[in-house]
């Protein structure tokens, strides 16, 4: 019996400039990670396939923990059935320690959901879609009227 060939791993981001550019794009916060996405510049479109990068900081843990989280994310992307990732886009997964505690199937569902939400969102290009009123200053505190002091 032959096994079905394993799906190919998605293209990877490797240059720091690509990670920095993605940090300025759209964001989606999910359980265990934040997904950042940005359109690839015209000069960098040698391949149309979407590219993925992974960031796991030292705050998450030591090298063993960071590598384990990174491997789980790579495998979750590789084995996902239908990624809604668009061509000529770069995606960066910024992992949190909760990613290690997530069930593998849940991690895959969250990744697909995050990509889908980013691609369907109407947020600003920088990913910050918070509504801010015209006057966001702290309210003025009045002094209590009381007996005279000095």
C-alpha positions as CSV (number, residue, x, y, z in Angstrom):
1,X,0.0,0.0,0.0
2,X,1.2,3.4,-0.9
3,X,0.6,6.4,1.4
4,X,-0.7,9.6,-0.1
5,X,2.0,12.2,-0.6
6,X,2.2,14.7,2.1
7,X,1.3,18.3,1.2
8,X,4.0,20.7,0.4
9,X,5.1,23.2,3.0
10,X,4.0,26.8,2.3
11,X,6.7,29.3,1.2
12,X,8.6,30.9,4.0
13,X,9.6,34.4,4.9
14,X,13.3,34.6,5.7
15,X,14.4,38.3,5.4
16,X,14.0,40.6,8.4
17,X,12.7,43.4,6.0
18,X,9.7,41.1,5.1
19,X,8.9,40.6,8.8
20,X,9.1,44.4,9.5
21,X,6.9,45.1,6.6
22,X,4.3,42.6,7.7
23,X,4.3,44.2,11.2
24,X,2.8,47.3,9.6
25,X,0.0,45.4,7.9
26,X,-3.3,44.1,9.1
27,X,-3.5,42.1,12.4
28,X,-5.8,39.6,13.9
29,X,-5.5,38.4,17.5
30,X,-6.4,34.8,18.1
31,X,-6.0,32.2,20.8
32,X,-2.2,31.6,21.1
33,X,-1.0,33.9,18.4
34,X,-1.4,37.1,16.4
35,X,-1.5,37.0,12.7
36,X,0.0,39.9,10.6
37,X,-0.6,40.2,6.9
38,X,0.6,42.5,4.2
39,X,0.5,42.7,0.4
40,X,3.9,41.9,-1.2
41,X,5.5,44.8,-3.1
42,X,5.7,44.6,-6.9
43,X,9.5,44.2,-6.9
44,X,9.2,41.1,-4.6
45,X,6.6,39.1,-6.6
46,X,8.8,36.4,-8.1
47,X,6.3,33.8,-7.0
48,X,2.7,34.4,-6.4
49,X,2.3,31.8,-3.6
50,X,1.6,33.2,-0.2
51,X,4.6,33.2,2.2
52,X,4.5,32.6,5.9
53,X,6.9,33.6,8.7
54,X,7.0,32.7,12.4
55,X,8.1,34.8,15.3
56,X,8.4,33.3,18.7
57,X,10.1,35.6,21.2
58,X,12.3,34.7,24.2
59,X,9.5,35.9,26.5
60,X,7.7,32.6,25.5
61,X,10.4,30.4,26.7
62,X,13.8,28.8,26.0
63,X,15.0,27.5,22.7
64,X,13.4,24.1,23.1
65,X,9.9,25.6,23.8
66,X,10.3,28.2,21.0
67,X,11.3,25.6,18.4
68,X,8.5,23.3,19.5
69,X,5.9,26.0,19.0
70,X,7.4,27.0,15.6
71,X,7.3,23.3,14.5
72,X,3.6,23.0,15.5
73,X,2.7,26.1,13.5
74,X,4.6,24.9,10.4
75,X,2.9,21.5,10.6
76,X,-0.5,23.1,11.2
77,X,-0.1,25.2,8.0
78,X,1.3,22.3,6.0
79,X,-1.5,19.9,6.8
80,X,-4.4,22.4,6.7
81,X,-7.0,21.4,4.1
82,X,-7.8,24.7,2.4
83,X,-6.0,27.8,3.5
84,X,-7.8,31.0,2.5
85,X,-4.4,32.7,2.0
86,X,-4.3,35.0,-1.0
87,X,-1.4,35.0,-3.5
88,X,1.2,37.7,-3.3
89,X,0.6,38.1,0.5
90,X,3.0,37.7,3.4
91,X,1.7,36.4,6.7
92,X,3.6,36.4,10.0
93,X,2.5,34.3,13.0
94,X,3.6,35.9,16.3
95,X,3.2,33.1,18.8
96,X,2.3,33.2,22.5
97,X,2.9,30.6,25.1
98,X,-0.8,29.6,24.9
99,X,0.0,28.1,21.4
100,X,1.8,25.2,23.2
101,X,-1.4,24.4,25.2
102,X,-3.8,24.5,22.2
103,X,-4.9,21.2,20.8
104,X,-3.4,20.7,17.3
105,X,-6.8,20.7,15.6
106,X,-7.8,23.9,17.4
107,X,-4.6,25.5,16.3
108,X,-5.4,24.7,12.7
109,X,-8.9,26.0,13.0
110,X,-7.7,29.2,14.6
111,X,-5.1,29.7,11.8
112,X,-7.6,29.3,9.1
113,X,-10.1,31.5,10.9
114,X,-7.4,34.2,11.4
115,X,-6.4,34.2,7.7
116,X,-10.0,34.3,6.7
117,X,-10.8,37.2,9.0
118,X,-7.8,39.2,7.8
119,X,-8.7,38.7,4.2
120,X,-12.3,39.6,4.7
121,X,-11.8,42.5,7.1
122,X,-12.4,46.1,6.1
123,X,-9.9,47.5,8.6
124,X,-7.3,50.1,8.0
125,X,-4.1,49.0,6.2
126,X,-2.1,49.2,9.4
127,X,-4.5,46.8,11.0
128,X,-5.6,49.1,13.8
129,X,-9.4,49.4,13.5
130,X,-10.1,50.8,16.9
131,X,-12.7,53.5,17.0
132,X,-11.6,56.7,18.6
133,X,-13.7,59.6,19.5
134,X,-12.7,63.2,18.8
135,X,-11.8,63.9,22.5
136,X,-10.1,61.0,24.1
137,X,-8.6,63.0,26.9
138,X,-9.1,62.0,30.5
139,X,-12.2,63.7,32.0
140,X,-11.4,66.8,34.1
141,X,-11.6,66.1,37.8
142,X,-13.2,68.8,39.8
143,X,-12.1,69.6,43.3
144,X,-14.6,68.9,46.0
145,X,-16.3,71.9,47.4
146,X,-15.8,71.9,51.1
147,X,-14.6,73.9,54.0
148,X,-11.8,76.2,53.1
149,X,-8.4,74.9,53.4
150,X,-5.3,76.7,52.9
